[in-house]
Amino acid sequence: MQTVETLNEGLKRAYTLTIPAADIAKRVDAEIKQAAPTIRMPGFRPGKVPANLVRKMHGPALEQQALDAAVRDGVQSLMTEQRLRPAMQPAVELVDGYEPGKDAALNVTLEILPDVPEPQIDGLKLERLTVEPTDDEIDAQVRRLAGQQKSFDDAMEGHPAVEGDLVVMDFVGKVDGEPFDGGTGSDMSVELGSGRLIPGFESGLEGVKTGESRTLNVTFPDDYNVAYLKGKPATFDVTVTKIQVPKEAAADEDFAKSLGLESMEQLRGLLKGQVEQELNGLTRTHMKRKLLDQLADSHSFDVPPSMVEAEFEQIWRQLDHEASHEEDPEAARAELETDRDDYRAIAVRRVRLGLLLSEIGQRNGVEVSQQEMNRLVAQAAQQYRGEDQKRFIQYVQQDPMAAAQLRAPLYEDKVVDFLFERAEITDRTVGRAELESEIEADADNLGKDHVHGPDCDHDHDHDHAGHDHAAHDHVDHDHADEAPVTEAAAEATEKTEAKAPAKKPRTKKPKAEAAEKAEPTEG
């Protein structure tokens, strides 16, 4: 195979490979020899069809298989001989004019991973902000838990429904004046303000009384999961059959015992442990952000534009999804456009930090053990049932990229823990408000706690460590759980279930939201 380098500029490389016709012919002969025993032809015993007849019958297909194998092996040889570490899957193009029996010329273009300079990890200094749970917080947790156990009593006659009330209703949904599949139900209950139903549905029920009928005008979201309902205006003829008002459980000894505990003291002890775990998580988040700030400030090197573009596109899709759920989607998208350069800067930073963490992990022997990996796979498989669990496990075992995605968060945690151990850490006790304020300030600072490197779910062709998979969730918040307008409709048909995705009001700027959801991970 002849190799000619045609481009060497920054991280960009291009080559022309020439595969001799003789090499391809040898591969065709090998394909024929392998296929011959399986060929059946009248007049010949199984496996005894002459090679020339096999070639005559199946030559074009075998020629294509041989060429594909030659191209694949040629590109792999190029990677090995030139010691290339591609950032993304190389682009391979067969030069026009190829004919069977002739040499095959290939154009291969790619971006390579940069040579990351030796990480500067000595002299790291971090402050650990710790928070002790207060009695008020424990009391609030008890009240919150009791609130989750609330029941409902029938409302007094003439009571207008308000947020928090449970409305029981019959309904018929229509699009273009005609009922649609899955859009009719009876005795469906919804708690107003729960955000279960499509925008405008729950708010349209406020003030309704038992026995009252209303027609609600709503619009299905553009990203609705039923194709023919996406973005469609609809009406729902609703008849309210009952209204119930919430009755919260009393936070007392009887309440604790109703949960299977011995006393309120035991309940408070359990809740204190949960609060401590939450506060420890906030402490770690703050420390990690400060750690990544120091790493980013002390390291600068070129990163592959293709990886940056892939990360930016992921960010932008998530942001666009969020914008589509705003009251004025076009205005939200226009506001995003003004920050496009900022988000591209986020993408650059994430990729650079991902490559840096990868280098730190590799240089210092950070690994995810097979036992840890098995545990990760088992945990992830729990979201599936029956045979789907087995298929998921097989998928992860057979797809290195899927395994890399699953391994990524744990590897990132282990690299960060390694750096924490090397850092000089001072402790300072603060209140929750101060810690949360510090985290919020960091979150507004362009999402700096989120990185992205190689071995993600983009199409890479290597096996390096250190990147971010949380990137793929970094903006989507309140739309993960979409509840049906009616359970009966959901049971009636999977294909046309009338789901009503709801949204909660955004309380933070998108960049802050992106930062809060983001964690650097490895593959």
C-alpha positions as CSV (number, residue, x, y, z in Angstrom):
1,M,0.0,0.0,0.0
2,Q,1.3,3.4,-1.0
3,T,0.7,6.3,1.4
4,V,1.0,10.0,0.6
5,E,0.4,12.7,3.1
6,T,-1.5,15.6,1.5
7,L,-2.3,17.8,4.5
8,N,-0.6,18.4,7.8
9,E,-2.0,21.6,9.3
10,G,-2.5,21.9,13.0
11,L,-4.6,18.9,14.1
12,K,-5.8,18.2,10.5
13,R,-4.4,15.4,8.5
14,A,-5.1,14.1,5.0
15,Y,-3.7,11.1,3.1
16,T,-4.1,9.4,-0.2
17,L,-3.8,5.6,0.0
18,T,-3.3,3.4,-3.0
19,I,-4.2,-0.2,-2.6
20,P,-2.7,-2.4,-5.4
21,A,-5.1,-4.3,-7.6
22,A,-3.1,-7.5,-6.8
23,D,-3.9,-7.1,-3.1
24,I,-7.6,-6.7,-3.8
25,A,-7.5,-9.7,-6.2
26,K,-6.0,-11.9,-3.5
27,R,-8.8,-10.9,-1.2
28,V,-11.4,-11.8,-3.8
29,D,-9.8,-15.2,-4.2
30,A,-9.9,-15.7,-0.5
31,E,-13.6,-14.6,-0.4
32,I,-14.4,-17.1,-3.2
33,K,-12.5,-19.9,-1.3
34,Q,-14.4,-19.1,1.8
35,A,-17.8,-18.8,0.1
36,A,-17.5,-21.9,-2.2
37,P,-18.4,-24.5,0.4
38,T,-21.7,-22.8,1.1
39,I,-22.7,-22.3,-2.6
40,R,-25.5,-24.5,-4.0
41,M,-25.8,-25.0,-7.7
42,P,-27.8,-27.6,-9.8
43,G,-25.6,-30.4,-11.1
44,F,-22.9,-30.0,-8.4
45,R,-22.6,-31.6,-5.0
46,P,-22.7,-29.2,-2.0
47,G,-19.3,-27.5,-1.7
48,K,-18.1,-28.7,-5.1
49,V,-19.0,-25.8,-7.3
50,P,-16.0,-24.7,-9.3
51,A,-14.3,-21.4,-8.3
52,N,-14.8,-20.0,-11.8
53,L,-18.6,-20.5,-11.6
54,V,-18.6,-19.0,-8.1
55,R,-16.8,-16.0,-9.4
56,K,-19.2,-15.7,-12.4
57,M,-22.3,-15.9,-10.2
58,H,-21.2,-13.9,-7.2
59,G,-18.1,-12.0,-8.4
60,P,-19.5,-8.4,-8.0
61,A,-20.7,-9.0,-4.5
62,L,-17.4,-10.7,-3.5
63,E,-15.4,-7.9,-5.2
64,Q,-17.2,-5.3,-3.1
65,Q,-16.7,-7.3,0.1
66,A,-13.0,-7.6,-0.7
67,L,-12.7,-3.9,-1.5
68,D,-14.5,-3.0,1.7
69,A,-12.1,-5.2,3.7
70,A,-9.1,-3.7,1.9
71,V,-10.2,-0.2,2.7
72,R,-10.9,-1.0,6.3
73,D,-7.5,-2.6,6.8
74,G,-5.8,0.1,4.8
75,V,-7.1,2.8,7.1
76,Q,-6.3,0.8,10.2
77,S,-2.7,0.3,8.9
78,L,-2.5,4.1,8.2
79,M,-3.5,4.8,11.8
80,T,-0.9,2.4,13.1
81,E,2.0,3.3,10.8
82,Q,1.6,7.0,11.3
83,R,0.8,6.7,15.0
84,L,-2.4,8.7,14.6
85,R,-5.0,9.1,17.3
86,P,-8.1,10.3,15.5
87,A,-10.4,12.6,17.4
88,M,-13.4,11.5,15.4
89,Q,-14.1,8.8,12.9
90,P,-11.9,9.5,9.8
91,A,-13.6,10.4,6.6
92,V,-12.8,7.9,3.8
93,E,-13.6,8.4,0.2
94,L,-12.9,6.2,-2.8
95,V,-11.4,8.3,-5.6
96,D,-13.7,8.5,-8.6
97,G,-12.8,6.2,-11.5
98,Y,-12.2,3.0,-9.6
99,E,-12.9,-0.1,-11.6
100,P,-12.5,-3.8,-10.6
101,G,-9.0,-5.0,-11.6
102,K,-7.4,-1.6,-11.0
103,D,-5.6,0.0,-8.1
104,A,-8.0,1.6,-5.5
105,A,-7.1,5.1,-4.4
106,L,-8.5,6.5,-1.2
107,N,-8.7,10.0,0.3
108,V,-8.6,9.8,4.1
109,T,-9.1,13.0,6.1
110,L,-9.2,13.3,9.9
111,E,-8.4,15.4,12.9
112,I,-6.1,14.0,15.5
113,L,-6.0,14.3,19.2
114,P,-3.4,16.9,20.4
115,D,-0.3,16.0,22.3
116,V,-1.5,17.2,25.7
117,P,1.4,18.8,27.6
118,E,2.4,17.2,30.9
119,P,-0.4,18.2,33.3
120,Q,0.6,20.6,36.0
121,I,-1.0,19.2,39.1
122,D,1.4,20.2,41.8
123,G,0.5,23.1,44.1
124,L,-3.3,22.7,43.8
125,K,-5.0,24.6,46.6
126,L,-8.7,24.2,47.4
127,E,-11.1,25.3,50.0
128,R,-13.7,22.9,51.3
129,L,-16.9,24.6,52.4
130,T,-18.7,22.4,54.8
131,V,-22.2,22.8,56.1
132,E,-23.8,21.2,59.2
133,P,-27.5,20.3,58.9
134,T,-29.7,22.4,61.2
135,D,-32.8,21.4,63.2
136,D,-34.8,23.7,60.9
137,E,-33.7,21.8,57.9
138,I,-34.6,18.5,59.5
139,D,-38.0,19.9,60.4
140,A,-38.5,21.0,56.8
141,Q,-37.6,17.5,55.6
142,V,-40.1,16.0,58.0
143,R,-42.8,18.4,56.8
144,R,-42.0,17.7,53.2
145,L,-42.2,14.0,53.7
146,A,-45.5,14.4,55.4
147,G,-46.7,16.5,52.6
148,Q,-45.9,13.8,50.1
149,Q,-48.1,11.5,52.1
150,K,-51.1,13.8,51.9
151,S,-54.5,12.5,51.1
152,F,-57.6,14.3,49.7
153,D,-61.0,15.0,51.1
154,D,-64.1,15.9,49.0
155,A,-64.4,19.6,48.6
156,M,-67.4,21.5,49.9
157,E,-70.1,22.2,47.3
158,G,-69.3,25.2,45.1
159,H,-65.6,25.1,45.9
160,P,-63.6,26.5,43.0
161,A,-60.5,24.4,42.2
162,V,-57.1,26.0,43.0
163,E,-53.5,24.9,42.7
164,G,-53.0,21.8,44.8
165,D,-56.6,20.5,44.5
166,L,-57.3,17.2,42.8
167,V,-59.7,17.5,39.9
168,V,-61.5,14.3,38.7
169,M,-62.9,14.7,35.1
170,D,-64.2,13.1,31.9
171,F,-62.8,14.6,28.7
172,V,-62.8,14.4,24.9
173,G,-59.8,15.7,23.0
174,K,-60.2,17.0,19.4
175,V,-57.9,18.1,16.7
176,D,-59.4,20.0,13.7
177,G,-62.7,19.4,15.3
178,E,-62.4,15.6,15.3
179,P,-61.6,13.3,18.3
180,F,-58.2,11.7,18.1
181,D,-57.1,8.3,19.2
182,G,-56.2,8.2,22.9
183,G,-57.6,11.6,23.6
184,T,-60.8,10.4,25.4
185,G,-61.0,9.4,29.0
186,S,-63.2,9.3,32.1
187,D,-62.6,9.6,35.8
188,M,-59.1,10.9,35.3
189,S,-57.6,12.8,38.2
190,V,-54.9,15.4,38.1
191,E,-53.5,17.6,40.9
192,L,-53.5,21.2,39.7
193,G,-49.9,22.6,39.5
194,S,-48.3,19.1,39.3
195,G,-47.1,19.9,35.7
196,R,-48.4,16.5,34.4
197,L,-50.4,17.8,31.5
198,I,-49.6,19.8,28.4
199,P,-49.2,23.5,28.8
200,G,-52.5,25.3,29.4
201,F,-54.4,22.2,30.5
202,E,-54.0,22.4,34.2
203,S,-54.2,26.2,34.4
204,G,-57.4,26.0,32.3
205,L,-59.0,24.0,35.1
206,E,-58.4,26.6,37.8
207,G,-61.6,27.9,39.2
208,V,-63.7,25.0,37.9
209,K,-66.4,23.6,40.1
210,T,-67.9,20.1,40.5
211,G,-70.4,19.4,37.7
212,E,-69.0,22.2,35.5
213,S,-68.1,21.7,31.9
214,R,-65.4,23.6,30.0
215,T,-63.7,23.6,26.7
216,L,-59.9,24.0,27.0
217,N,-57.8,25.4,24.1
218,V,-54.3,24.0,24.2
219,T,-51.4,23.3,21.8
220,F,-49.3,20.2,21.8
221,P,-45.5,20.9,22.1
222,D,-43.4,20.8,19.0
223,D,-41.4,17.9,20.4
224,Y,-44.4,15.9,21.4
225,N,-43.9,12.1,21.2
226,V,-46.9,11.5,18.9
227,A,-45.9,12.6,15.4
228,Y,-49.3,13.8,14.1
229,L,-50.0,15.8,17.3
230,K,-46.7,17.8,17.3
231,G,-47.4,21.5,17.4
232,K,-51.1,20.9,16.8
233,P,-53.8,23.1,18.4
234,A,-56.4,21.0,20.2
235,T,-59.5,21.4,22.3
236,F,-60.6,19.3,25.2
237,D,-64.2,19.2,26.3
238,V,-64.0,18.6,30.0
239,T,-66.7,17.7,32.6
240,V,-65.6,17.8,36.2
241,T,-67.1,15.0,38.3
242,K,-65.4,15.7,41.6
243,I,-63.0,18.1,43.3
244,Q,-60.9,17.2,46.3
245,V,-58.8,19.3,48.6
246,P,-55.5,18.1,50.0
247,K,-55.2,16.9,53.6
248,E,-51.6,16.6,54.7
249,A,-50.5,14.0,57.2
250,A,-49.6,15.3,60.6
251,A,-45.8,15.1,61.3
252,D,-46.1,13.3,64.6
253,E,-45.2,10.0,66.2
254,D,-48.1,8.2,64.5
255,F,-46.8,9.4,61.2
256,A,-43.4,8.0,61.9
257,K,-44.8,4.7,62.9
258,S,-47.0,4.6,59.7
259,L,-43.7,4.6,57.8
260,G,-42.6,1.4,59.6
261,L,-40.3,3.3,62.1
262,E,-40.2,3.1,65.8
263,S,-40.3,6.8,66.6
264,M,-40.0,10.4,65.2
265,E,-36.5,10.4,66.6
266,Q,-35.5,7.6,64.3
267,L,-37.2,9.3,61.3
268,R,-35.3,12.5,62.1
269,G,-32.1,10.6,62.2
270,L,-32.7,9.1,58.8
271,L,-33.6,12.4,57.3
272,K,-30.5,14.0,58.9
273,G,-28.4,11.5,57.1
274,Q,-30.1,12.4,53.8
275,V,-29.5,16.1,54.4
276,E,-25.8,15.4,55.3
277,Q,-25.4,13.5,52.0
278,E,-27.0,16.3,50.1
279,L,-24.8,18.9,51.7
280,N,-21.7,16.7,51.1
281,G,-22.7,16.6,47.4
282,L,-22.9,20.4,47.3
283,T,-19.5,20.7,49.0
284,R,-18.0,18.3,46.4
285,T,-19.6,20.2,43.5
286,H,-18.1,23.4,44.7
287,M,-14.6,21.9,45.2
288,K,-14.7,20.2,41.8
289,R,-15.6,23.5,40.0
290,K,-12.7,25.3,41.7
291,L,-10.4,22.4,40.8
292,L,-11.4,22.6,37.1
293,D,-11.0,26.3,37.2
294,Q,-7.4,25.9,38.3
295,L,-6.7,23.2,35.7
296,A,-8.3,25.3,32.9
297,D,-6.3,28.4,33.9
298,S,-3.0,26.6,33.9
299,H,-3.3,24.6,30.7
300,S,-3.8,25.7,27.1
301,F,-3.5,23.7,24.0
302,D,-5.3,23.2,20.7
303,V,-8.4,21.0,20.6
304,P,-9.9,19.2,17.6
305,P,-12.5,21.5,16.0
306,S,-14.6,18.4,15.1
307,M,-15.0,17.5,18.8
308,V,-15.8,21.1,19.7
309,E,-18.4,21.3,17.0
310,A,-20.0,18.0,18.1
311,E,-20.1,19.2,21.7
312,F,-21.5,22.6,20.7
313,E,-24.2,21.0,18.6
314,Q,-25.2,18.9,21.6
315,I,-25.4,21.9,23.8
316,W,-27.4,23.8,21.2
317,R,-29.9,21.0,20.7
318,Q,-30.6,20.9,24.4
319,L,-30.9,24.7,24.6
320,D,-33.3,24.7,21.6
321,H,-35.4,22.0,23.3
322,E,-35.6,24.2,26.4
323,A,-36.5,27.3,24.3
324,S,-39.3,25.3,22.6
325,H,-41.1,25.0,26.0
326,E,-41.0,28.7,26.8
327,E,-44.1,30.8,26.5
328,D,-42.5,32.6,23.5
329,P,-40.2,30.1,21.9
330,E,-39.1,32.4,19.1
331,A,-38.1,35.1,21.6
332,A,-36.2,32.5,23.7
333,R,-34.4,31.3,20.6
334,A,-33.5,34.9,19.7
335,E,-32.0,35.4,23.1
336,L,-30.0,32.3,22.8
337,E,-28.5,33.5,19.5
338,T,-26.9,36.5,21.4
339,D,-25.0,34.0,23.5
340,R,-23.9,31.6,20.7
341,D,-20.2,32.5,21.0
342,D,-20.4,32.0,24.8
343,Y,-21.7,28.5,24.3
344,R,-19.1,27.7,21.8
345,A,-16.5,28.8,24.3
346,I,-18.1,26.4,26.8
347,A,-17.7,23.6,24.2
348,V,-14.0,24.4,23.7
349,R,-13.4,24.5,27.5
350,R,-15.2,21.2,28.0
351,V,-13.3,19.4,25.3
352,R,-9.9,20.7,26.5
353,L,-10.7,19.8,30.1
354,G,-11.8,16.3,29.0
355,L,-8.5,15.7,27.2
356,L,-6.6,17.0,30.2
357,L,-8.4,14.8,32.7
358,S,-7.8,11.9,30.3
359,E,-4.1,12.6,30.3
360,I,-4.0,12.9,34.1
361,G,-5.8,9.6,34.6
362,Q,-3.6,7.7,32.2
363,R,-0.4,9.1,33.5
364,N,-1.3,8.3,37.1
365,G,-2.8,4.8,36.6
366,V,-6.5,5.8,37.3
367,E,-8.6,2.9,36.2
368,V,-12.1,1.5,36.5
369,S,-11.9,-2.1,37.6
370,Q,-13.9,-4.9,35.9
371,Q,-15.8,-5.4,39.1
372,E,-16.8,-1.7,39.2
373,M,-17.8,-1.9,35.6
374,N,-19.9,-5.0,36.2
375,R,-21.7,-3.1,39.0
376,L,-22.3,-0.1,36.7
377,V,-23.8,-2.4,34.0
378,A,-26.0,-4.1,36.6
379,Q,-27.2,-0.9,38.0
380,A,-28.0,0.6,34.6
381,A,-29.8,-2.6,33.5
382,Q,-32.3,-2.1,36.4
383,Q,-34.2,0.5,34.3
384,Y,-35.2,-2.3,32.0
385,R,-37.3,-5.4,32.5
386,G,-37.1,-9.1,31.6
387,E,-35.4,-9.8,28.3
388,D,-34.7,-6.1,27.8
389,Q,-32.2,-6.3,30.7
390,K,-30.3,-9.1,29.0
391,R,-30.3,-7.3,25.7
392,F,-29.0,-4.1,27.4
393,I,-26.1,-6.0,29.1
394,Q,-25.2,-7.7,25.8
395,Y,-25.3,-4.4,24.0
396,V,-22.8,-2.8,26.5
397,Q,-20.6,-5.9,26.4
398,Q,-20.4,-5.8,22.6
399,D,-20.3,-2.0,22.0
400,P,-17.1,-0.4,23.3
401,M,-18.6,3.1,22.9
402,A,-21.6,2.2,25.0
403,A,-19.3,0.8,27.7
404,A,-17.3,4.0,27.6
405,Q,-20.4,6.1,28.1
406,L,-21.4,4.0,31.1
407,R,-17.9,4.0,32.6
408,A,-17.4,7.8,32.0
409,P,-18.9,9.3,35.2
410,L,-17.1,6.9,37.5
411,Y,-13.8,7.4,35.9
412,E,-14.2,11.1,36.1
413,D,-15.0,10.8,39.8
414,K,-11.8,8.8,40.4
415,V,-9.6,11.3,38.5
416,V,-11.1,14.1,40.6
417,D,-10.6,12.1,43.8
418,F,-7.0,11.5,42.8
419,L,-6.5,15.3,42.4
420,F,-8.3,16.0,45.7
421,E,-5.8,13.8,47.4
422,R,-2.9,15.7,45.9
423,A,-4.3,19.1,46.6
424,E,-3.7,21.3,49.7
425,I,-7.2,21.6,51.2
426,T,-8.4,24.0,53.9
427,D,-11.7,23.6,55.6
428,R,-14.2,26.4,56.3
429,T,-17.7,25.9,57.9
430,V,-20.4,28.0,56.2
431,G,-24.2,28.1,56.0
432,R,-26.2,26.4,53.3
433,A,-27.1,29.8,51.7
434,E,-23.5,30.8,51.3
435,L,-22.5,27.5,49.8
436,E,-25.4,27.5,47.4
437,S,-24.6,31.1,46.5
438,E,-21.0,30.1,45.7
439,I,-22.2,27.3,43.5
440,E,-24.7,29.5,41.7
441,A,-22.1,32.1,41.0
442,D,-19.9,29.4,39.5
443,A,-22.8,28.1,37.5
444,D,-23.3,31.5,35.9
445,N,-19.7,31.5,34.9
446,L,-20.2,29.7,31.6
447,G,-20.8,26.2,32.8
448,K,-17.2,25.6,33.9
449,D,-17.9,22.4,35.8
450,H,-18.6,20.4,32.6
451,V,-16.1,18.9,30.3
452,H,-16.0,16.7,27.2
453,G,-13.3,14.6,25.8
454,P,-12.7,11.5,23.7
455,D,-14.6,8.2,23.9
456,C,-18.0,9.8,24.1
457,D,-21.1,8.9,22.1
458,H,-19.8,10.6,19.0
459,D,-18.1,8.3,16.5
460,H,-14.6,8.0,17.7
461,D,-12.1,5.4,16.5
462,H,-9.9,5.1,19.5
463,D,-9.9,4.1,23.2
464,H,-8.7,7.0,25.3
465,A,-10.0,8.1,28.6
466,G,-11.4,11.3,29.9
467,H,-14.5,13.1,28.6
468,D,-17.9,14.1,29.6
469,H,-21.2,12.3,29.2
470,A,-23.2,14.5,31.5
471,A,-22.9,16.9,28.6
472,H,-25.8,15.0,27.0
473,D,-28.1,16.0,29.8
474,H,-26.9,19.4,30.7
475,V,-29.9,21.5,29.9
476,D,-33.0,19.3,29.8
477,H,-34.7,19.5,33.2
478,D,-38.4,19.2,33.6
479,H,-39.5,17.3,30.6
480,A,-38.1,13.8,31.3
481,D,-41.4,12.5,32.7
482,E,-44.3,12.9,30.4
483,A,-47.6,11.8,31.8
484,P,-50.7,10.8,29.8
485,V,-53.7,12.9,29.6
486,T,-55.4,9.8,30.7
487,E,-54.1,6.4,31.9
488,A,-57.0,4.8,29.9
489,A,-55.7,6.4,26.7
490,A,-52.2,5.2,27.4
491,E,-53.5,1.6,27.9
492,A,-55.7,1.8,24.8
493,T,-52.9,2.3,22.4
494,E,-49.1,2.7,22.7
495,K,-48.8,4.4,19.3
496,T,-51.3,7.2,19.8
497,E,-51.3,7.6,23.6
498,A,-52.3,11.2,24.4
499,K,-49.4,12.4,26.4
500,A,-49.2,15.8,27.9
501,P,-45.7,16.9,28.6
502,A,-45.6,19.8,31.0
503,K,-43.0,22.3,31.9
504,K,-42.2,24.2,35.0
505,P,-41.1,27.8,34.9
506,R,-37.5,28.4,34.3
507,T,-35.8,30.0,37.4
508,K,-32.3,30.2,36.1
509,K,-30.6,31.5,33.0
510,P,-29.8,28.7,30.5
511,K,-26.0,28.9,31.1
512,A,-26.5,28.5,34.8
513,E,-28.8,25.5,34.2
514,A,-26.2,24.0,31.9
515,A,-23.6,24.3,34.5
516,E,-25.6,22.8,37.3
517,K,-26.4,19.7,35.3
518,A,-22.8,19.1,34.1
519,E,-20.0,16.9,35.4
520,P,-16.7,16.0,33.7
521,T,-16.6,12.3,32.8
522,E,-14.4,9.8,31.0
523,G,-15.0,7.0,28.6
